[in-house]
Amino acid sequence: MKATTSLKNKLNGLESTTNTMGGSIMETILLLREENERKAEARRADEEKRRSEERAKAKAESEERRHRDKMEMEERARRDREEARARTQELLLLIGALTKKD
């Protein structure tokens, strides 16, 4: 009887230890899962931030390109006007010279 009681007590102790370990393992698994989810969320946030920064950079570069192109077009238009004015002056001088000869 003593042996049976002793064996039952040992069995109960082992079951208790097993249950405690099982609970501990489940708790560890849940903690690891939560940590992985936090890391994944942090990676997603970092990736979104990187994409957002890339979009902002691309937009700024595009804006700079548009501004530079606009300035170049304005400069070309100014030079064209100056050249046209100079050609007009030359033509007026030539016309004036031709009319004086007559």
C-alpha positions in Angstrom: 0.0 0.0 0.0 2.8 2.3 0.9 4.4 1.6 -2.5 1.2 2.3 -4.3 0.7 5.6 -2.4 4.3 6.5 -3.1 3.9 5.7 -6.8 0.6 7.7 -7.0 2.3 10.7 -5.3 5.2 10.4 -7.7 2.8 10.2 -10.6 0.9 13.2 -9.4 4.1 15.1 -9.0 5.2 14.2 -12.5 1.8 15.2 -13.9 2.0 18.4 -12.1 5.5 19.1 -13.3 4.5 18.2 -16.9 1.4 20.5 -16.7 3.6 23.3 -15.4 6.2 22.7 -18.1 3.5 22.5 -20.7 2.0 25.8 -19.5 5.5 27.3 -19.4 6.2 26.1 -23.0 2.9 27.5 -24.2 3.7 30.8 -22.5 7.1 30.9 -24.1 5.6 30.1 -27.5 3.1 32.9 -27.1 5.8 35.3 -26.1 7.9 34.4 -29.1 4.9 34.8 -31.4 4.2 38.3 -29.9 7.8 39.2 -30.3 7.8 38.1 -33.9 4.7 40.0 -34.6 6.2 43.2 -33.1 9.3 42.7 -35.2 7.3 42.2 -38.3 5.3 45.3 -37.6 8.5 47.3 -37.1 9.8 46.0 -40.4 6.6 46.9 -42.1 6.8 50.4 -40.6 10.4 50.8 -41.6 9.6 49.7 -45.1 6.7 52.1 -45.4 8.9 54.9 -44.1 11.6 54.0 -46.6 9.0 54.0 -49.4 7.6 57.3 -48.3 11.0 58.9 -48.2 11.8 57.5 -51.7 8.5 59.0 -53.0 9.3 62.4 -51.3 12.8 62.3 -52.8 11.5 61.4 -56.3 8.9 64.2 -56.0 11.5 66.7 -55.0 13.8 65.6 -57.9 10.9 65.9 -60.3 10.0 69.3 -59.0 13.7 70.4 -59.3 13.8 69.0 -62.9 10.6 70.9 -63.8 12.0 74.1 -62.3 15.3 73.7 -64.1 13.5 73.0 -67.4 11.3 76.0 -66.9 14.3 78.2 -66.3 16.1 76.8 -69.4 13.0 77.5 -71.5 12.7 81.0 -70.2 16.4 81.6 -70.9 16.0 80.2 -74.5 13.0 82.4 -75.0 14.9 85.4 -73.8 17.9 84.7 -76.1 15.5 84.1 -79.0 13.8 87.5 -78.4 17.2 89.2 -78.2 18.4 87.5 -81.4 15.1 88.5 -83.1 15.5 92.1 -81.9 19.2 92.1 -83.1 18.1 90.7 -86.6 15.3 93.3 -86.8 17.9 96.1 -86.0 20.2 94.7 -88.7 17.4 94.7 -91.2 16.4 98.2 -90.3 20.0 99.3 -90.8 20.2 97.6 -94.1 16.8 99.0 -95.2 18.0 102.5 -94.1 21.3 102.1 -96.0 19.4 100.9 -99.1 17.0 103.8 -99.0 19.8 106.4 -98.5 21.6 105.1 -101.6 18.6 105.8 -103.7 
